[in-house]
């Protein structure tokens, strides 16, 4: 969920959020592992 909106992603897709937006990441699969990483560009706000 980002800024109150839920989005479902499939393998190979990516999600982007604006710095400061409240967000949640979780794996909905019961069988497949998920991985994610965070990239921060620029000074913190």
PQR file of N, CA, C, O and H, with PARSE charges and radii, in Angstrom:
ATOM      1  N   UNK A   1       0.849  -1.169   0.000 -0.4000 1.5000
ATOM      2  CA  UNK A   1       0.000   0.000   0.000 -0.0000 2.0000
ATOM      3  C   UNK A   1       0.899   1.238   0.000  0.5500 1.7000
ATOM      4  O   UNK A   1       1.875   1.311   0.747 -0.5500 1.4000
ATOM      5  N   UNK A   2       0.561   2.188  -0.831 -0.4000 1.5000
ATOM      6  CA  UNK A   2       1.276   3.460  -0.878 -0.0000 2.0000
ATOM      7  C   UNK A   2       0.249   4.576  -0.894  0.5500 1.7000
ATOM      8  O   UNK A   2      -0.640   4.603  -1.744 -0.5500 1.4000
ATOM      9  H   UNK A   2      -0.232   2.129  -1.438  0.4000 1.0000
ATOM     10  N   UNK A   3       0.376   5.491   0.044 -0.4000 1.5000
ATOM     11  CA  UNK A   3      -0.520   6.658   0.119 -0.0000 2.0000
ATOM     12  C   UNK A   3      -1.989   6.244   0.080  0.5500 1.7000
ATOM     13  O   UNK A   3      -2.803   6.907  -0.562 -0.5500 1.4000
ATOM     14  H   UNK A   3       1.099   5.469   0.735  0.4000 1.0000
ATOM     15  N   UNK A   4      -2.330   5.148   0.766 -0.4000 1.5000
ATOM     16  CA  UNK A   4      -3.719   4.704   0.871 -0.0000 2.0000
ATOM     17  C   UNK A   4      -4.216   3.855  -0.269  0.5500 1.7000
ATOM     18  O   UNK A   4      -5.374   3.438  -0.249 -0.5500 1.4000
ATOM     19  H   UNK A   4      -1.668   4.610   1.288  0.4000 1.0000
ATOM     20  N   UNK A   5      -3.394   3.577  -1.265 -0.4000 1.5000
ATOM     21  CA  UNK A   5      -3.822   2.771  -2.411 -0.0000 2.0000
ATOM     22  C   UNK A   5      -3.063   1.454  -2.437  0.5500 1.7000
ATOM     23  O   UNK A   5      -1.836   1.436  -2.348 -0.5500 1.4000
ATOM     24  H   UNK A   5      -2.453   3.916  -1.282  0.4000 1.0000
ATOM     25  N   UNK A   6      -3.804   0.337  -2.560 -0.4000 1.5000
ATOM     26  CA  UNK A   6      -3.185  -0.992  -2.622 -0.0000 2.0000
ATOM     27  C   UNK A   6      -2.902  -1.357  -4.070  0.5500 1.7000
ATOM     28  O   UNK A   6      -3.742  -1.154  -4.947 -0.5500 1.4000
ATOM     29  H   UNK A   6      -4.802   0.351  -2.633  0.4000 1.0000
ATOM     30  N   UNK A   7      -1.724  -1.891  -4.312 -0.4000 1.5000
ATOM     31  CA  UNK A   7      -1.330  -2.337  -5.652 -0.0000 2.0000
ATOM     32  C   UNK A   7      -0.766  -3.745  -5.543  0.5500 1.7000
ATOM     33  O   UNK A   7       0.054  -4.015  -4.667 -0.5500 1.4000
ATOM     34  H   UNK A   7      -1.042  -2.056  -3.600  0.4000 1.0000
ATOM     35  N   UNK A   8      -1.191  -4.634  -6.412 -0.4000 1.5000
ATOM     36  CA  UNK A   8      -0.638  -5.982  -6.480 -0.0000 2.0000
ATOM     37  C   UNK A   8       0.372  -6.031  -7.613  0.5500 1.7000
ATOM     38  O   UNK A   8       0.065  -5.639  -8.739 -0.5500 1.4000
ATOM     39  H   UNK A   8      -1.857  -4.414  -7.124  0.4000 1.0000
ATOM     40  N   UNK A   9       1.575  -6.509  -7.320 -0.4000 1.5000
ATOM     41  CA  UNK A   9       2.627  -6.625  -8.319 -0.0000 2.0000
ATOM     42  C   UNK A   9       2.900  -8.102  -8.582  0.5500 1.7000
ATOM     43  O   UNK A   9       2.723  -8.940  -7.698 -0.5500 1.4000
ATOM     44  H   UNK A   9       1.824  -6.827  -6.406  0.4000 1.0000
ATOM     45  N   UNK A  10       3.327  -8.413  -9.792 -0.4000 1.5000
ATOM     46  CA  UNK A  10       3.726  -9.773 -10.132 -0.0000 2.0000
ATOM     47  C   UNK A  10       5.226  -9.799 -10.358  0.5500 1.7000
ATOM     48  O   UNK A  10       5.864  -8.751 -10.464 -0.5500 1.4000
ATOM     49  H   UNK A  10       3.471  -7.733 -10.511  0.4000 1.0000
ATOM     50  N   UNK A  11       5.785 -10.990 -10.432 -0.4000 1.5000
ATOM     51  CA  UNK A  11       7.228 -11.150 -10.608 -0.0000 2.0000
ATOM     52  C   UNK A  11       7.732 -10.276 -11.754  0.5500 1.7000
ATOM     53  O   UNK A  11       7.160 -10.264 -12.844 -0.5500 1.4000
ATOM     54  H   UNK A  11       5.267 -11.841 -10.346  0.4000 1.0000
ATOM     55  N   UNK A  12       8.817  -9.545 -11.485 -0.4000 1.5000
ATOM     56  CA  UNK A  12       9.420  -8.689 -12.497 -0.0000 2.0000
ATOM     57  C   UNK A  12       8.946  -7.246 -12.455  0.5500 1.7000
ATOM     58  O   UNK A  12       9.572  -6.377 -13.061 -0.5500 1.4000
ATOM     59  H   UNK A  12       9.282  -9.555 -10.600  0.4000 1.0000
ATOM     60  N   UNK A  13       7.853  -6.972 -11.752 -0.4000 1.5000
ATOM     61  CA  UNK A  13       7.366  -5.597 -11.649 -0.0000 2.0000
ATOM     62  C   UNK A  13       8.029  -4.902 -10.459  0.5500 1.7000
ATOM     63  O   UNK A  13       8.590  -5.554  -9.578 -0.5500 1.4000
ATOM     64  H   UNK A  13       7.344  -7.679 -11.260  0.4000 1.0000
ATOM     65  N   UNK A  14       7.956  -3.572 -10.450 -0.4000 1.5000
ATOM     66  CA  UNK A  14       8.508  -2.830  -9.332 -0.0000 2.0000
ATOM     67  C   UNK A  14       7.522  -1.765  -8.891  0.5500 1.7000
ATOM     68  O   UNK A  14       6.696  -1.289  -9.671 -0.5500 1.4000
ATOM     69  H   UNK A  14       7.500  -3.043 -11.166  0.4000 1.0000
ATOM     70  N   UNK A  15       7.629  -1.403  -7.619 -0.4000 1.5000
ATOM     71  CA  UNK A  15       6.804  -0.331  -7.082 -0.0000 2.0000
ATOM     72  C   UNK A  15       7.698   0.834  -6.693  0.5500 1.7000
ATOM     73  O   UNK A  15       8.820   0.638  -6.229 -0.5500 1.4000
ATOM     74  H   UNK A  15       8.300  -1.789  -6.985  0.4000 1.0000
ATOM     75  N   UNK A  16       7.201   2.039  -6.883 -0.4000 1.5000
ATOM     76  CA  UNK A  16       7.961   3.244  -6.566 -0.0000 2.0000
ATOM     77  C   UNK A  16       7.084   4.120  -5.689  0.5500 1.7000
ATOM     78  O   UNK A  16       5.895   4.291  -5.961 -0.5500 1.4000
ATOM     79  H   UNK A  16       6.288   2.199  -7.260  0.4000 1.0000
ATOM     80  N   UNK A  17       7.671   4.674  -4.642 -0.4000 1.5000
ATOM     81  CA  UNK A  17       6.910   5.621  -3.821 -0.0000 2.0000
ATOM     82  C   UNK A  17       7.759   6.858  -3.568  0.5500 1.7000
ATOM     83  O   UNK A  17       8.988   6.817  -3.618 -0.5500 1.4000
ATOM     84  H   UNK A  17       8.636   4.535  -4.421  0.4000 1.0000
ATOM     85  N   UNK A  18       7.079   7.939  -3.300 -0.4000 1.5000
ATOM     86  CA  UNK A  18       7.731   9.221  -3.048 -0.0000 2.0000
ATOM     87  C   UNK A  18       8.205   9.244  -1.601  0.5500 1.7000
ATOM     88  O   UNK A  18       7.502   8.775  -0.706 -0.5500 1.4000
ATOM     89  H   UNK A  18       6.081   7.972  -3.259  0.4000 1.0000
ATOM     90  N   UNK A  19       9.391   9.786  -1.372 -0.4000 1.5000
ATOM     91  CA  UNK A  19       9.922   9.899  -0.021 -0.0000 2.0000
ATOM     92  C   UNK A  19       8.906  10.578   0.882  0.5500 1.7000
ATOM     93  O   UNK A  19       8.339  11.614   0.533 -0.5500 1.4000
ATOM     94  H   UNK A  19       9.962  10.167  -2.099  0.4000 1.0000
ATOM     95  N   UNK A  20       8.684   9.986   2.039 -0.4000 1.5000
ATOM     96  CA  UNK A  20       7.747  10.542   2.997 -0.0000 2.0000
ATOM     97  C   UNK A  20       6.360   9.942   2.927  0.5500 1.7000
ATOM     98  O   UNK A  20       5.589  10.068   3.878 -0.5500 1.4000
ATOM     99  H   UNK A  20       9.145   9.144   2.323  0.4000 1.0000
ATOM    100  N   UNK A  21       6.014   9.278   1.800 -0.4000 1.5000
ATOM    101  CA  UNK A  21       4.722   8.599   1.713 -0.0000 2.0000
ATOM    102  C   UNK A  21       4.730   7.381   2.622  0.5500 1.7000
ATOM    103  O   UNK A  21       5.716   6.645   2.673 -0.5500 1.4000
ATOM    104  H   UNK A  21       6.640   9.175   1.027  0.4000 1.0000
ATOM    105  N   UNK A  22       3.635   7.168   3.339 -0.4000 1.5000
ATOM    106  CA  UNK A  22       3.518   5.961   4.147 -0.0000 2.0000
ATOM    107  C   UNK A  22       3.313   4.787   3.197  0.5500 1.7000
ATOM    108  O   UNK A  22       2.507   4.863   2.270 -0.5500 1.4000
ATOM    109  H   UNK A  22       2.834   7.766   3.298  0.4000 1.0000
ATOM    110  N   UNK A  23       4.052   3.695   3.435 -0.4000 1.5000
ATOM    111  CA  UNK A  23       3.940   2.544   2.544 -0.0000 2.0000
ATOM    112  C   UNK A  23       4.162   1.245   3.317  0.5500 1.7000
ATOM    113  O   UNK A  23       4.787   1.235   4.377 -0.5500 1.4000
ATOM    114  H   UNK A  23       4.707   3.633   4.188  0.4000 1.0000
ATOM    115  N   UNK A  24       3.639   0.154   2.767 -0.4000 1.5000
ATOM    116  CA  UNK A  24       3.760  -1.179   3.343 -0.0000 2.0000
ATOM    117  C   UNK A  24       4.068  -2.148   2.212  0.5500 1.7000
ATOM    118  O   UNK A  24       3.495  -2.048   1.127 -0.5500 1.4000
ATOM    119  H   UNK A  24       3.131   0.162   1.906  0.4000 1.0000
ATOM    120  N   UNK A  25       4.980  -3.095   2.470 -0.4000 1.5000
ATOM    121  CA  UNK A  25       5.312  -4.126   1.487 -0.0000 2.0000
ATOM    122  C   UNK A  25       5.119  -5.480   2.149  0.5500 1.7000
ATOM    123  O   UNK A  25       5.599  -5.701   3.261 -0.5500 1.4000
ATOM    124  H   UNK A  25       5.445  -3.177   3.352  0.4000 1.0000
ATOM    125  N   UNK A  26       4.417  -6.395   1.471 -0.4000 1.5000
ATOM    126  CA  UNK A  26       4.294  -7.742   2.002 -0.0000 2.0000
ATOM    127  C   UNK A  26       4.177  -8.738   0.858  0.5500 1.7000
ATOM    128  O   UNK A  26       3.793  -8.380  -0.255 -0.5500 1.4000
ATOM    129  H   UNK A  26       4.028  -6.216   0.567  0.4000 1.0000
ATOM    130  N   UNK A  27       4.508  -9.979   1.142 -0.4000 1.5000
ATOM    131  CA  UNK A  27       4.438 -11.065   0.169 -0.0000 2.0000
ATOM    132  C   UNK A  27       3.114 -11.800   0.349  0.5500 1.7000
ATOM    133  O   UNK A  27       2.882 -12.410   1.392 -0.5500 1.4000
ATOM    134  H   UNK A  27       4.820 -10.269   2.046  0.4000 1.0000
ATOM    135  N   UNK A  28       2.246 -11.746  -0.658 -0.4000 1.5000
ATOM    136  CA  UNK A  28       0.940 -12.392  -0.582 -0.0000 2.0000
ATOM    137  C   UNK A  28       0.995 -13.875  -0.933  0.5500 1.7000
ATOM    138  O   UNK A  28       0.015 -14.592  -0.727 -0.5500 1.4000
ATOM    139  H   UNK A  28       2.434 -11.250  -1.505  0.4000 1.0000
ATOM    140  N   UNK A  29       2.127 -14.348  -1.460 -0.4000 1.5000
ATOM    141  CA  UNK A  29       2.249 -15.754  -1.851 -0.0000 2.0000
ATOM    142  C   UNK A  29       2.448 -16.646  -0.631  0.5500 1.7000
ATOM    143  O   UNK A  29       3.193 -16.302   0.287 -0.5500 1.4000
ATOM    144  H   UNK A  29       2.923 -13.766  -1.628  0.4000 1.0000
ATOM    145  N   UNK A  30       1.784 -17.779  -0.630 -0.4000 1.5000
ATOM    146  CA  UNK A  30       1.954 -18.770   0.426 -0.0000 2.0000
ATOM    147  C   UNK A  30       3.134 -19.703   0.127  0.5500 1.7000
ATOM    148  O   UNK A  30       3.603 -20.409   1.020 -0.5500 1.4000
ATOM    149  H   UNK A  30       1.179 -18.058  -1.375  0.4000 1.0000
ATOM    150  N   UNK A  31       3.621 -19.711  -1.132 -0.4000 1.5000
ATOM    151  CA  UNK A  31       4.632 -20.695  -1.533 -0.0000 2.0000
ATOM    152  C   UNK A  31       5.912 -20.101  -2.107  0.5500 1.7000
ATOM    153  O   UNK A  31       6.969 -20.724  -2.007 -0.5500 1.4000
ATOM    154  H   UNK A  31       3.240 -19.138  -1.858  0.4000 1.0000
ATOM    155  N   UNK A  32       5.849 -18.925  -2.701 -0.4000 1.5000
ATOM    156  CA  UNK A  32       7.017 -18.344  -3.364 -0.0000 2.0000
ATOM    157  C   UNK A  32       7.642 -17.244  -2.503  0.5500 1.7000
ATOM    158  O   UNK A  32       6.934 -16.364  -2.013 -0.5500 1.4000
ATOM    159  H   UNK A  32       4.990 -18.419  -2.783  0.4000 1.0000
ATOM    160  N   UNK A  33       8.964 -17.291  -2.317 -0.4000 1.5000
ATOM    161  CA  UNK A  33       9.617 -16.226  -1.560 -0.0000 2.0000
ATOM    162  C   UNK A  33       9.626 -14.914  -2.357  0.5500 1.7000
ATOM    163  O   UNK A  33       9.533 -14.920  -3.584 -0.5500 1.4000
ATOM    164  H   UNK A  33       9.539 -18.006  -2.715  0.4000 1.0000
ATOM    165  N   UNK A  34       9.737 -13.826  -1.660 -0.4000 1.5000
ATOM    166  CA  UNK A  34       9.828 -12.516  -2.306 -0.0000 2.0000
ATOM    167  C   UNK A  34      11.047 -11.790  -1.746  0.5500 1.7000
ATOM    168  O   UNK A  34      11.446 -12.017  -0.604 -0.5500 1.4000
ATOM    169  H   UNK A  34       9.812 -13.821  -0.662  0.4000 1.0000
ATOM    170  N   UNK A  35      11.626 -10.925  -2.553 -0.4000 1.5000
ATOM    171  CA  UNK A  35      12.719 -10.093  -2.075 -0.0000 2.0000
ATOM    172  C   UNK A  35      12.487  -8.673  -2.573  0.5500 1.7000
ATOM    173  O   UNK A  35      11.827  -8.458  -3.589 -0.5500 1.4000
ATOM    174  H   UNK A  35      11.302 -10.741  -3.481  0.4000 1.0000
ATOM    175  N   UNK A  36      13.032  -7.720  -1.852 -0.4000 1.5000
ATOM    176  CA  UNK A  36      12.921  -6.339  -2.266 -0.0000 2.0000
ATOM    177  C   UNK A  36      14.117  -5.563  -1.742  0.5500 1.7000
ATOM    178  O   UNK A  36      14.775  -5.990  -0.794 -0.5500 1.4000
ATOM    179  H   UNK A  36      13.569  -7.895  -1.026  0.4000 1.0000
ATOM    180  N   UNK A  37      14.393  -4.442  -2.349 -0.4000 1.5000
ATOM    181  CA  UNK A  37      15.462  -3.576  -1.846 -0.0000 2.0000
ATOM    182  C   UNK A  37      15.006  -2.133  -1.992  0.5500 1.7000
ATOM    183  O   UNK A  37      14.115  -1.816  -2.780 -0.5500 1.4000
ATOM    184  H   UNK A  37      13.859  -4.095  -3.119  0.4000 1.0000
ATOM    185  N   UNK A  38      15.634  -1.279  -1.218 -0.4000 1.5000
ATOM    186  CA  UNK A  38      15.260   0.130  -1.176 -0.0000 2.0000
ATOM    187  C   UNK A  38      16.430   0.963  -1.675  0.5500 1.7000
ATOM    188  O   UNK A  38      17.574   0.750  -1.271 -0.5500 1.4000
ATOM    189  H   UNK A  38      16.357  -1.537  -0.578  0.4000 1.0000
ATOM    190  N   UNK A  39      16.136   1.908  -2.552 -0.4000 1.5000
ATOM    191  CA  UNK A  39      17.135   2.848  -3.045 -0.0000 2.0000
ATOM    192  C   UNK A  39      16.672   4.244  -2.653  0.5500 1.7000
ATOM    193  O   UNK A  39      15.536   4.628  -2.931 -0.5500 1.4000
ATOM    194  H   UNK A  39      15.207   2.080  -2.880  0.4000 1.0000
ATOM    195  N   UNK A  40      17.543   4.993  -2.013 -0.4000 1.5000
ATOM    196  CA  UNK A  40      17.233   6.371  -1.652 -0.0000 2.0000
ATOM    197  C   UNK A  40      18.160   7.272  -2.442  0.5500 1.7000
ATOM    198  O   UNK A  40      19.376   7.080  -2.429 -0.5500 1.4000
ATOM    199  H   UNK A  40      18.466   4.681  -1.786  0.4000 1.0000
ATOM    200  N   UNK A  41      17.597   8.258  -3.133 -0.4000 1.5000
ATOM    201  CA  UNK A  41      18.379   9.191  -3.934 -0.0000 2.0000
ATOM    202  C   UNK A  41      18.185  10.588  -3.375  0.5500 1.7000
ATOM    203  O   UNK A  41      17.053  11.029  -3.177 -0.5500 1.4000
ATOM    204  H   UNK A  41      16.609   8.414  -3.144  0.4000 1.0000
ATOM    205  N   UNK A  42      19.260  11.271  -3.125 -0.4000 1.5000
ATOM    206  CA  UNK A  42      19.187  12.633  -2.643 -0.0000 2.0000
ATOM    207  C   UNK A  42      19.177  12.718  -1.130  0.5500 1.7000
ATOM    208  O   UNK A  42      19.159  11.695  -0.447 -0.5500 1.4000
ATOM    209  H   UNK A  42      20.180  10.912  -3.285  0.4000 1.0000
ATOM    210  N   UNK A  43      19.189  13.931  -0.606 -0.4000 1.5000
ATOM    211  CA  UNK A  43      19.209  14.131   0.847 -0.0000 2.0000
ATOM    212  C   UNK A  43      17.853  13.785   1.456  0.5500 1.7000
ATOM    213  O   UNK A  43      16.829  13.904   0.783 -0.5500 1.4000
ATOM    214  H   UNK A  43      19.203  14.763  -1.162  0.4000 1.0000
ATOM    215  N   UNK A  44      17.831  13.355   2.723 -0.4000 1.5000
ATOM    216  CA  UNK A  44      16.541  13.089   3.367 -0.0000 2.0000
ATOM    217  C   UNK A  44      15.753  14.382   3.541  0.5500 1.7000
ATOM    218  O   UNK A  44      16.325  15.462   3.691 -0.5500 1.4000
ATOM    219  H   UNK A  44      18.663  13.257   3.269  0.4000 1.0000
ATOM    220  N   UNK A  45      14.451  14.252   3.519 -0.4000 1.5000
ATOM    221  CA  UNK A  45      13.590  15.434   3.649 -0.0000 2.0000
ATOM    222  C   UNK A  45      13.288  15.715   5.090  0.5500 1.7000
ATOM    223  O   UNK A  45      12.577  16.672   5.396 -0.5500 1.4000
ATOM    224  H   UNK A  45      13.987  13.375   3.398  0.4000 1.0000
TER
END
